Amino acid sequence: LSLSFYVLIGTLRSDPSGNEAALKYFIMGSVASAFLLFGLALLFAATGTLDIAQSLGPAVDAGNAGPALLALALIGVGILFKVSIVPFHLWTPDVYQGAPAPVTAFLSTGSKVALFAALLRFCLAINGDLFAEIAPVLWVLAAATMIVGNVTALSQNNLKRLLAYSSISQMGYVLMALITVKQNGAPAVAFYLSVYAIMDLGAFGTVALLSPEKSELDAIGDYRGLGYPHPWTCALLAVSLLSLAGLPPTAGFIGKILVFKAALQAGYTVLAIIGIVTAIVSVFFYLNVVVTLFMRSAEGRVDTTAPGRFGSALSGCILALVIILGVLPSPLLALIEGILSTLTG
């Protein structure tokens, strides 16, 4: 998955920022992969198997818990880098800004959902006593990720960088729910990942649809008044941002309700409060973009492109999904619980 992204990010060979982004992601991603491989090797040395259920399950006893913890730390560094958890997030804004918008849309959704799915698989299989040892570390990382992502996004004037820090903060919410997997929090993780992929795809997809072929609409000021010449495309961006903020009646609202509920039921009250406060902070910069789209006049001519039929159809599908999952989340939740039962049963 990472190898394909190294190529895709640097697709525009004449774009210096794209080349820089590809090189940064390649170097830092290679280091993260090395941590991951060392962790897997140490886990095999400690348990004698790479079977997830056996190497992380009851077979891990007091005799080899130490090496297993070290192995999990190395594996965690590799995976948490890929999903932009603080303090492994520093590559994200530069890479998201330099990569072409369609690639960024895929990078922010497919890559992170895949890696968090692997992380969820690990946490479901891990020994309960071993998980209790790493839960405090995950608590701190989740709190730091939510705070850093949302607070840093407040000062951004570049939409892709703002969405990058937004993506970082969203991973903090998922990580908060991940700590509760031993208290039946797995459905909240899977549901939030599902709706996050749709919301972020809508946000970055809009940037790709509106940007001209040889340049991209990066500055938030470029979007002043675009809600009038491009009402439906900008409506997708606005609804996606409101959903990322967790406002009803969007899918993001249901996702945050499930995440906060899981944290509160598991006894992580302080972490849930931090999440709620940072979510309130995020409303400011999300609404600022919506206001720019529909309530501020353009200061000059901005080159944009009108989406074709395929782009319009795709926008309509994403917009409908964000609203439908906010009003009727039960079918997706039932599907997720059915899939998770096959992993835990």
N, C-alpha and C positions, 0 to 999 in steps of 0.2 A: 504493500500500500504506500509506504513512504517513498520507495524508488520511483513510483509513477508521479508522485507529487514533486519530487526534485526536478523532473523533466517538465511537468506542466507549468510550474511556477516560472521557469525560465523560457517559456515558449517564445515570447517576443524577444528575439536575440538582439534586436537593435535598441531595446529599452534598458538603459542602465539601472534603473530602480528594480526592474524585474530580475536582471542578472544578479544584482546585489542580494535581493530577497532569496533567490534560489541558492546562492552560495551560503548565505547565513543558515538557511534551513538545512542544507546538506551537511555542513560542518557540525552544527549543534545537534542535528538529528542523528548523525553518526555516533557522536559521543553518548547520546541517550541510548542508542541501540547497543552500544558496548556495555553500559550499565545493565541493561536488560539481559544480555547474554551471560554476563558474569553472574547475575543473580540466578538465572536458570541453572547454570553449571553448579553453583553452590547448593542450590536446592536439591539437585540430583545427588550431590556428594553427601548431603545430610540425610536424605530419605531413601536413596537407592532407586527412585522412580521419578518419572516426569508426569505420571498420571495425576491429574489435578485432585481428584477425590482422595487418592491415597497419600500424595505428598503433602497436602494441606489439611487432610482430615484427621481422624482419630489416631493415625499412625504417628503423628507428631506428638511425642510425649516430652516429659521433662528432660530426658536425656539429650535430645537434639533440638530443643526449642530455641537455644541460642543461635546456632547456625541457620535455622529456618527463619528466625527474625532478621538476621543479617541479609539472607537471600531475599526476603520480602522487601527489605529496604532498598536493595539494588534494583529489584524488579519494579518497585514503586517509583523510583527516580525515572526509569525509562518510560513507564506508562504516563506518569503525571506530567512529564515534559510534553508528551504528545497532546495531552488534553489541556495544557496551559494552566496548570494549577500553580499558584504562587508558592515558592519563589522561582518556579521553572517556566515562567510566562514571558520572559523578556523578549523572546524572539517573535512573539505573536503580532504586535502592532506593526513592526517593520515588514514582516513577511506578508501580512494581510494587505498593507498599503501598496507594496511593490508588485504583488501578483496581479494578473488580470482578474477582473471582477468575477467572471464565470468560474475561474479556478478557485478563487477565494470562497465562493459560495459552496463549492464541493469540499474544500479543505476545512471549512468551519463546521460542516455538517457530517459528511460521510466519515471523515477521519476520526472525529471526536466521538461520534456515536459508536463506531467500531471498537475504539480503544476502551471506552467506558463499558461497553458490553463485555469485553474481556475482563475488566476490573471487577465488574459485577459477578462474573463467573468465578473469579478467584475468591471474592468475599463470601459467596454462597457456600463454597466448598471448604473454606478455611476452618480449622479447629476453633471452637468457641473460646477456649482459654487463650489461644494465640491471637485471636481477633481482639480480645479485651486488652492485649498489650499494645496493639497498634491504634486502637480507637482514639485515645487522647491525641495522638499525632495527627490523625485525620481531622479531629475536631479543630485543632489549631490551624491546619491548612485550609479547611473550609471557611473558617472565620476570616482569615487573612485574604483569601481569594475573593470573597464577597466584598470586603471593605476596599481592597486595593482596586479591583475592577471597576466598581461603581464610582468611587471617589475620583479616580484618575480620569474616568470618562467625562466628568464635569468640565474639564478644561480643554477638551478636544474641539478643534475647528474643522478637522478632516473627518468626513463621514465614515470612511473605511476604518480609520483608527478608532473612532468612537465605537463602531460595531465590533472591532477587535477587543476593546476593553469590555464591551458588553458581553461578548462571548466568554471572556475570562470569568466575569462575575456569574454568568449562568452556570458555568462548570462548578462554581462554589456551591450553588444551590443543589446541584446534583450530588456533589460530594457530601453535603449535609445529610441528604437522604440515604446515601450509601452507608453511612455509619449505623443506620438503623436496620440493616438487612437482617440481623439476627432477631429483630422484633417485628418481622413481617413488613419491612419497609421497601422490599424489592419492587413491588408494583409501582410505588411512587417514583422510584428511580427510572424504571423502564418507560413509564408514561411521560415523565418530564423529558427524557431523551427523545422520545418520539415527537412530541410537540415542539421541542427545541429545534429539531432538524427542519421542521416545516416552517417555523417562524424565521429562523436565520436564513433559510433558502429564499424566503420571500423578500427579506431585507436586502441581502446581497444580490439576489436576482434582479431586483428593481434597479440597482446601480448598473448592472450589466445591460439591462434593457434600455435604459435612458442614455447611456454613454455613447458618444460617437465612436466610429470604428478606430480611429487613431489616437484617441485620448479618452480619459475617464472623468466623470463628474466626482471629484474628490472633496472639494471644499463644500461645507454645509451652505455657504452663501450662494453657491451655484444652483441650489434648489429653491431659491426664493421665487414664489409664485408659480412653480411648475405644476401645482395641483390644478390649475385652470386649463392649460393646453394638453395636459396628460392626466385627466381625472382618474381613470381606472387604474393606471399603473401606479400613480401616487397614492391612490387609496390602498393598494396592496402594501406599499411601504408604510403608510400610516398605521394600518391595522396590524402589520407585523411588529412594528415598534410598540404599539399599545399592548400587544400580546406579550412581548418581551418584558414590558413593565409589569405585567400581571394584572391588567385591568379587565373587568368583565365587559362584555360576555365572550371573551376570547379563550382560546385553548390554554394560553399562558396563565390565566387566572386559575383554572382548574388545576394545572400543574403545580402552581405555587401553593395552593390550598392543600394538596396531597403531600407535598414536601414538608410544609410547616406542621401539618397534622402528624406526620410520621415522626418528626423530631420531637414534638411535644409529648406524644404517647410513649416515646422511648426514654423520656426524662431529660432531654437536651433542651431545657427551657431557655437558658442563656443564649445558646447558639441560635435557637429559633427567633429570639428577640433581635439578635444581630442581623439575621436574615431579613426580618420584617423592616427594620430601620433602613438597611441598605436598599431594600426594594422601594421604599418610599423615596429615598434619595434618587434612585434611578429614574423615577417618574419625571423629574425635572429635565434631564437631558433628552429623554425620549420625546417629551411634549415639545421641547424646543425645536426639534426637527419637524414635527407635525405643524407647529405654528409657522415655521419657515415655508413649508410647502403651500399652505392655504391662506395665511394671514399676513404675509409680507410681500410687497411688490418687488419685482425684479429690478435690479439696479442697472442692468445692461443686457445685451443680447447674449444668450447662452446656447451653444450648439447642442442639440439633443437629437435623438432618433426616436421615431415612433415604432413601437414593437409590432412585429408582423403577426400573422394569424396564429402561428404556433406559440409565440411569446404571449399573446393575449389570452389564448386558451389556457396555457400553463399558469398564467397569473390568476385567471379566474378560478382554476382548480385549487390553487394554494389559498387564495382568499376564502373560498368556500370551506375548505378544511379547517382553517383557523377558527372560523365562526361556528361551524357545525360541532367541532370537538369541544368548544366552549359551552355549547348548549346541550349537547348529547354525548358525553364522554363514555357512557356505560359500555357500548360495544367494544371500543378499543381497550378499556380496562378489563373486560371479560376475556378478550383475546390474549392480553398480556398475562393475566393470571393463569390461563390455560397453558401458555408456553412455559411460564416459570414453574408450574407444577411438575412438568417433565424433567426440569433440572434439579429440583429439590426432592422430588419423590423417589 
